[in-house]
Amino acid sequence: MNGSSDRYAVLLRGVNVGGVTVKMADLRSTLERSELQDVRTLLASGNAVVTTQQDSADLKQTVEQALREDFGYEARVIVLTVGRVAELAAAVPYAADDPAVHAYVTFSTNPDALEELLAIGEAAGQEQVRLGPEAMAWTAEKGATLDSELSKATAKPRFKSTTTTRNLRTLHKITAAG
């Protein structure tokens, strides 16, 4: 515990795809039963904003354990303060509303994984930038996200447990909910 309450973004990895279904109302109930306060879920892609006195490492453990128990899958989450999400979103050099491309941020609990993803993107000529030790931003043409080298790479087993990607517009919504 850190002694004071902080507002955190909880980003679930791999839900509502590949057979793992987590309804946001059920996610909210699970998080509230885990003694988290002011729980808000956002969109159907596994995003929540919570208040807690736990630090980010303890919160990550709490949420992953609760998800395993309630939904029966090997849950992985990334936890950042809402303030940090806002900083990272503000640092993205791409527009959130570009009509030709989507702007994404990939988060990772493993800085080496981000370095590997950056190398993959660079080799593919990917538009990308490192935002910090936990995040990188990149773009994909609308309609071609799943065909992009970074999207394909983050779907590989070695990245699944440590990374998750969000559209920049989603990060703005998380920040607004914080």
C-alpha positions as CSV (number, residue, x, y, z in Angstrom):
1,M,0.0,0.0,0.0
2,N,1.2,3.5,-0.7
3,G,-0.8,5.3,2.0
4,S,-2.8,7.6,-0.3
5,S,-5.5,6.8,-2.9
6,D,-4.4,7.1,-6.5
7,R,-6.4,6.8,-9.8
8,Y,-5.2,4.0,-12.0
9,A,-5.9,2.7,-15.5
10,V,-6.1,-1.1,-15.7
11,L,-5.6,-2.4,-19.3
12,L,-6.6,-6.0,-19.8
13,R,-4.7,-8.0,-22.3
14,G,-6.6,-10.3,-24.8
15,V,-10.2,-10.0,-23.6
16,N,-13.2,-10.2,-25.9
17,V,-11.0,-11.8,-28.6
18,G,-9.9,-15.4,-29.0
19,G,-12.7,-16.9,-26.9
20,V,-12.1,-14.9,-23.7
21,T,-15.2,-12.9,-23.1
22,V,-15.5,-10.4,-20.2
23,K,-18.5,-8.2,-20.1
24,M,-17.7,-4.8,-18.8
25,A,-20.5,-5.0,-16.2
26,D,-19.0,-8.3,-14.9
27,L,-15.5,-6.7,-14.9
28,R,-16.8,-3.8,-12.9
29,S,-18.3,-6.2,-10.3
30,T,-15.1,-8.2,-10.1
31,L,-13.1,-5.1,-9.5
32,E,-15.5,-3.7,-6.9
33,R,-15.4,-7.0,-5.0
34,S,-11.6,-6.6,-5.0
35,E,-12.1,-3.6,-2.8
36,L,-11.3,-1.1,-5.5
37,Q,-13.2,2.2,-5.5
38,D,-14.8,4.4,-8.1
39,V,-14.6,1.7,-10.7
40,R,-15.4,2.7,-14.2
41,T,-15.2,0.5,-17.2
42,L,-14.6,1.9,-20.7
43,L,-15.5,0.4,-24.1
44,A,-15.7,-3.4,-24.6
45,S,-12.0,-3.9,-24.9
46,G,-11.0,-4.4,-21.3
47,N,-10.3,-0.9,-19.9
48,A,-11.0,0.2,-16.4
49,V,-10.2,3.2,-14.2
50,V,-10.1,2.6,-10.4
51,T,-9.1,4.3,-7.2
52,T,-7.0,2.4,-4.6
53,Q,-4.3,2.8,-2.0
54,Q,-2.4,-0.1,-3.5
55,D,0.7,0.6,-5.5
56,S,0.7,-0.4,-9.2
57,A,2.5,-3.7,-8.6
58,D,0.0,-4.8,-5.9
59,L,-2.9,-3.6,-8.0
60,K,-1.7,-5.7,-10.9
61,Q,-1.5,-8.8,-8.7
62,T,-5.0,-8.1,-7.2
63,V,-6.7,-7.6,-10.6
64,E,-5.0,-10.6,-12.3
65,Q,-5.9,-12.9,-9.5
66,A,-9.5,-11.7,-9.4
67,L,-9.8,-12.1,-13.2
68,R,-8.4,-15.7,-13.0
69,E,-10.9,-16.6,-10.3
70,D,-13.9,-15.0,-11.8
71,F,-13.3,-15.6,-15.5
72,G,-11.0,-18.7,-15.6
73,Y,-8.3,-17.5,-17.9
74,E,-4.6,-16.6,-17.5
75,A,-5.2,-12.9,-17.0
76,R,-2.5,-10.3,-17.7
77,V,-3.0,-6.6,-17.1
78,I,-1.0,-3.4,-17.4
79,V,-1.5,-0.9,-14.7
80,L,-0.5,2.8,-15.0
81,T,-1.7,5.9,-13.1
82,V,-4.2,7.9,-15.1
83,G,-1.7,10.7,-15.0
84,R,0.9,8.6,-16.7
85,V,-1.6,7.5,-19.4
86,A,-2.3,11.2,-20.0
87,E,1.4,12.0,-20.3
88,L,1.9,9.2,-22.7
89,A,-1.1,10.1,-24.8
90,A,0.0,13.7,-25.0
91,A,3.5,12.6,-26.2
92,V,2.1,10.7,-29.2
93,P,3.1,12.7,-32.3
94,Y,0.2,11.3,-34.3
95,A,-3.3,12.6,-34.6
96,A,-6.1,10.7,-32.9
97,D,-8.6,11.6,-35.6
98,D,-6.5,11.2,-38.8
99,P,-8.9,10.0,-41.6
100,A,-6.2,7.8,-43.2
101,V,-4.4,6.2,-40.2
102,H,-5.0,4.9,-36.7
103,A,-2.7,5.9,-34.0
104,Y,-1.8,3.2,-31.4
105,V,0.1,2.9,-28.2
106,T,1.6,-0.4,-27.2
107,F,2.3,-0.8,-23.5
108,S,4.6,-3.3,-22.0
109,T,5.8,-4.5,-18.6
110,N,9.0,-5.5,-20.3
111,P,11.2,-2.8,-21.8
112,D,13.2,-5.4,-23.7
113,A,10.0,-6.5,-25.4
114,L,9.4,-2.9,-26.6
115,E,13.0,-2.7,-27.9
116,E,12.3,-5.9,-29.9
117,L,9.0,-4.5,-31.2
118,L,10.7,-1.2,-32.2
119,A,13.3,-3.2,-34.2
120,I,10.6,-5.2,-35.9
121,G,8.8,-2.0,-36.8
122,E,11.9,-0.3,-38.0
123,A,12.8,-3.3,-40.3
124,A,9.3,-3.0,-41.7
125,G,9.5,0.8,-42.3
126,Q,6.9,1.3,-39.6
127,E,6.0,4.8,-38.5
128,Q,6.7,4.6,-34.7
129,V,8.2,6.3,-31.7
130,R,9.3,5.2,-28.2
131,L,7.3,7.2,-25.6
132,G,9.0,5.9,-22.5
133,P,10.2,2.7,-20.8
134,E,6.7,1.3,-20.9
135,A,5.2,2.5,-24.2
136,M,5.6,3.1,-27.9
137,A,3.4,4.8,-30.4
138,W,2.8,3.6,-34.0
139,T,0.4,4.0,-36.9
140,A,-1.4,1.8,-39.2
141,E,-3.4,2.6,-42.3
142,K,-7.2,2.4,-41.6
143,G,-8.4,-1.1,-42.6
144,A,-4.9,-2.6,-42.5
145,T,-4.1,-2.7,-38.7
146,L,-4.2,-6.5,-38.5
147,D,-1.9,-6.7,-41.5
148,S,0.8,-4.4,-40.0
149,E,4.0,-6.0,-38.8
150,L,3.6,-4.6,-35.2
151,S,0.1,-6.0,-34.9
152,K,1.3,-9.4,-36.1
153,A,4.3,-9.3,-33.7
154,T,2.3,-8.4,-30.6
155,A,0.0,-11.4,-31.3
156,K,3.0,-13.7,-31.0
157,P,3.2,-15.8,-27.7
158,R,6.4,-14.1,-26.5
159,F,4.6,-10.7,-26.4
160,K,1.2,-11.8,-25.2
161,S,1.9,-11.8,-21.5
162,T,3.7,-8.5,-21.4
163,T,2.1,-6.2,-24.0
164,T,-1.2,-4.7,-24.9
165,T,-2.2,-2.1,-27.5
166,R,-4.7,0.7,-27.4
167,N,-6.0,3.2,-30.0
168,L,-5.0,6.7,-29.1
169,R,-8.7,7.7,-28.9
170,T,-9.2,5.1,-26.2
171,L,-6.4,6.6,-24.1
172,H,-8.1,10.0,-24.4
173,K,-11.3,8.3,-23.0
174,I,-9.3,6.7,-20.2
175,T,-7.8,10.1,-19.3
176,A,-11.2,11.8,-19.3
177,A,-12.6,9.1,-17.0
178,G,-9.8,9.5,-14.6
